[in-house]
Amino acid sequence: MKSFINFQDQVCVVTGAGSSEGIGFCTARTLGELGGKVALVATSQRIYDRAKELQQEGIQAKGYVADLMDRKQVEALAAQIQADFGTVDVLVNNAGLAQGGKKDKSDHFIDMTYEDWDVTIARNLTLTFNVTKAFLPVMKEKQYGRIVNVSSVTGPVVSTSGDSGYGAAKAAVNGMSRAIAIEVGKDNITINNVLPGWIKTAAQSKRGAEGGRNTPLGRSSTPQEVANAVVFLASKEASYITGQDLIVDGGNVIQEYKGPDIF
C-alpha cells in the first residue's frame, strides 16, 4: 500500500539529533524510514553513532558536528551538506535548550545576569536564525522547501517562573517564522512551528512528570509523538500550511485548572 507521506529522494537536515531518545533523532529516523536522505547535526561526536544506527537500518544518513551558535561553522556546515547530498529539501530546527549538553540557566528575571540572558537568547533564537539563513538560499533557488522549528508552548502560549529568557526566545522564533513564511511563500517554501508540552525522557524531572499526569490525556508525550507532528509539517502533503503553530501537549493549554482531578 502506498504511504500517505514519503520523502523519497528528499534531503532532510535535522539539528539537535545527538540524543538517541530525543525528538531530533526520532524525527531523523522517521524521515529516513519514509525514504528521506538524512543529514544529522549535533555538537558532539555521538552524532556519528546516531548516523551509523540509521545506516544499519538501510537509511542513507550522515552525521555532522557543529556549534550552531558559531556562524562560520554554520555556513561551513551548510556548504558541506550541499556538497555531500547535492541539495536540501527539508530543514528541522530542533537544536537548542541544552545545546552542547549545557542547559539554560533558570532564574527569576530580577536575578538573571546579562550573560545568562544573552546565552539563552543565542541558544534558542539566534541559533535557529543562523541555521535557517544558511539553508534558505538553496530552497529559494530550487523553488521548494519545508522548514519546521521545534519551539515550545513555553513563551508563545504559557510560561513558568524562571523561564523569561527561554520563553522570550521561543516566542521570537514563532514571530520570526511568520515573517519568513510571508517572504518565501511564493517560492513554494513553508515554515511552521511545533510546540511541545511535557515530554517523557530519561531526564524528565518529577515536576515535568507530574505536569504530564495532569494533562487531559493524563500523561507526557513521547519524543516520537512530537516527531510525528514535525514530519507531517515537513512533508509535501502539508503544502498549504505555513506560518502556523502546532501544539503537541495532550491538551494541557486548553484547560484552566491544571492540578490533580479533585472533582
GIBEL-V447484 format. One record per residue. N is the residue number from 1. RES is the residue in one small letter. SS is DSSP state (helix for helix, strand for strand, loop for the rest). OMEGA is omega in whole degrees, 0 to 359 (none if undefined). Layout:
<<N,RES,SS,OMEGA> <N,RES,SS,OMEGA>>
//
This chain:
<<1,m,loop,181> <2,k,loop,179> <3,s,loop,177> <4,f,loop,180> <5,i,loop,171> <6,n,loop,182> <7,f,loop,182> <8,q,loop,178> <9,d,loop,177> <10,q,loop,178> <11,v,strand,186> <12,c,strand,178> <13,v,strand,180> <14,v,strand,178> <15,t,strand,179> <16,g,loop,185> <17,a,loop,186> <18,g,loop,182> <19,s,loop,183> <20,s,loop,182> <21,e,loop,185> <22,g,loop,179> <23,i,helix,183> <24,g,helix,182> <25,f,helix,175> <26,c,helix,178> <27,t,helix,181> <28,a,helix,180> <29,r,helix,181> <30,t,helix,176> <31,l,helix,179> <32,g,helix,178> <33,e,helix,180> <34,l,loop,172> <35,g,loop,182> <36,g,loop,170> <37,k,strand,193> <38,v,strand,171> <39,a,strand,183> <40,l,strand,184> <41,v,strand,174> <42,a,strand,183> <43,t,loop,181> <44,s,loop,184> <45,q,loop,176> <46,r,helix,179> <47,i,helix,178> <48,y,helix,175> <49,d,helix,179> <50,r,helix,179> <51,a,helix,179> <52,k,helix,178> <53,e,helix,180> <54,l,helix,179> <55,q,helix,180> <56,q,helix,177> <57,e,loop,179> <58,g,loop,181> <59,i,loop,176> <60,q,loop,186> <61,a,strand,177> <62,k,strand,181> <63,g,strand,180> <64,y,strand,177> <65,v,strand,179> <66,a,loop,170> <67,d,loop,188> <68,l,loop,172> <69,m,loop,178> <70,d,loop,188> <71,r,helix,178> <72,k,helix,177> <73,q,helix,179> <74,v,helix,179> <75,e,helix,178> <76,a,helix,178> <77,l,helix,181> <78,a,helix,180> <79,a,helix,182> <80,q,helix,179> <81,i,helix,179> <82,q,helix,177> <83,a,helix,182> <84,d,helix,186> <85,f,helix,178> <86,g,loop,182> <87,t,loop,172> <88,v,loop,180> <89,d,loop,186> <90,v,strand,174> <91,l,strand,175> <92,v,strand,178> <93,n,strand,181> <94,n,loop,184> <95,a,loop,179> <96,g,loop,177> <97,l,loop,182> <98,a,loop,183> <99,q,helix,181> <100,g,helix,180> <101,g,helix,181> <102,k,loop,182> <103,k,loop,174> <104,d,loop,177> <105,k,loop,178> <106,s,loop,180> <107,d,loop,174> <108,h,loop,184> <109,f,helix,184> <110,i,helix,181> <111,d,helix,183> <112,m,loop,177> <113,t,loop,176> <114,y,helix,181> <115,e,helix,179> <116,d,helix,178> <117,w,helix,183> <118,d,helix,180> <119,v,helix,181> <120,t,helix,178> <121,i,helix,180> <122,a,helix,185> <123,r,helix,187> <124,n,helix,178> <125,l,helix,184> <126,t,helix,177> <127,l,helix,179> <128,t,helix,175> <129,f,helix,183> <130,n,helix,185> <131,v,helix,180> <132,t,helix,180> <133,k,helix,182> <134,a,helix,185> <135,f,helix,182> <136,l,helix,182> <137,p,helix,180> <138,v,helix,177> <139,m,helix,180> <140,k,helix,180> <141,e,helix,182> <142,k,helix,179> <143,q,loop,174> <144,y,loop,173> <145,g,strand,174> <146,r,strand,177> <147,i,strand,177> <148,v,strand,177> <149,n,strand,172> <150,v,strand,182> <151,s,loop,179> <152,s,loop,170> <153,v,helix,180> <154,t,helix,182> <155,g,helix,180> <156,p,helix,187> <157,v,loop,182> <158,v,strand,174> <159,s,loop,176> <160,t,loop,178> <161,s,loop,178> <162,g,loop,184> <163,d,loop,184> <164,s,helix,181> <165,g,helix,180> <166,y,helix,180> <167,g,helix,178> <168,a,helix,181> <169,a,helix,182> <170,k,helix,176> <171,a,helix,179> <172,a,helix,176> <173,v,helix,180> <174,n,helix,178> <175,g,helix,177> <176,m,helix,182> <177,s,helix,181> <178,r,helix,178> <179,a,helix,179> <180,i,helix,181> <181,a,helix,179> <182,i,helix,185> <183,e,helix,188> <184,v,helix,181> <185,g,helix,182> <186,k,helix,175> <187,d,helix,180> <188,n,loop,177> <189,i,strand,175> <190,t,strand,177> <191,i,strand,183> <192,n,strand,182> <193,n,strand,171> <194,v,strand,185> <195,l,strand,179> <196,p,strand,171> <197,g,loop,179> <198,w,loop,182> <199,i,strand,179> <200,k,strand,175> <201,t,loop,179> <202,a,loop,184> <203,a,loop,182> <204,q,loop,180> <205,s,loop,176> <206,k,helix,179> <207,r,helix,179> <208,g,helix,179> <209,a,helix,179> <210,e,helix,176> <211,g,helix,178> <212,g,helix,180> <213,r,helix,183> <214,n,loop,172> <215,t,loop,176> <216,p,loop,179> <217,l,loop,172> <218,g,loop,181> <219,r,loop,171> <220,s,loop,176> <221,s,strand,169> <222,t,strand,174> <223,p,helix,181> <224,q,helix,179> <225,e,helix,175> <226,v,helix,179> <227,a,helix,180> <228,n,helix,178> <229,a,helix,179> <230,v,helix,183> <231,v,helix,178> <232,f,helix,181> <233,l,helix,179> <234,a,loop,187> <235,s,loop,175> <236,k,helix,183> <237,e,helix,178> <238,a,helix,191> <239,s,loop,183> <240,y,loop,177> <241,i,loop,177> <242,t,loop,181> <243,g,loop,186> <244,q,loop,177> <245,d,strand,178> <246,l,strand,182> <247,i,strand,178> <248,v,strand,188> <249,d,loop,179> <250,g,loop,179> <251,g,loop,186> <252,n,helix,186> <253,v,helix,181> <254,i,helix,183> <255,q,loop,179> <256,e,loop,179> <257,y,loop,185> <258,k,loop,178> <259,g,loop,178> <260,p,loop,182> <261,d,loop,182> <262,i,loop,184> <263,f,loop,none>>
//
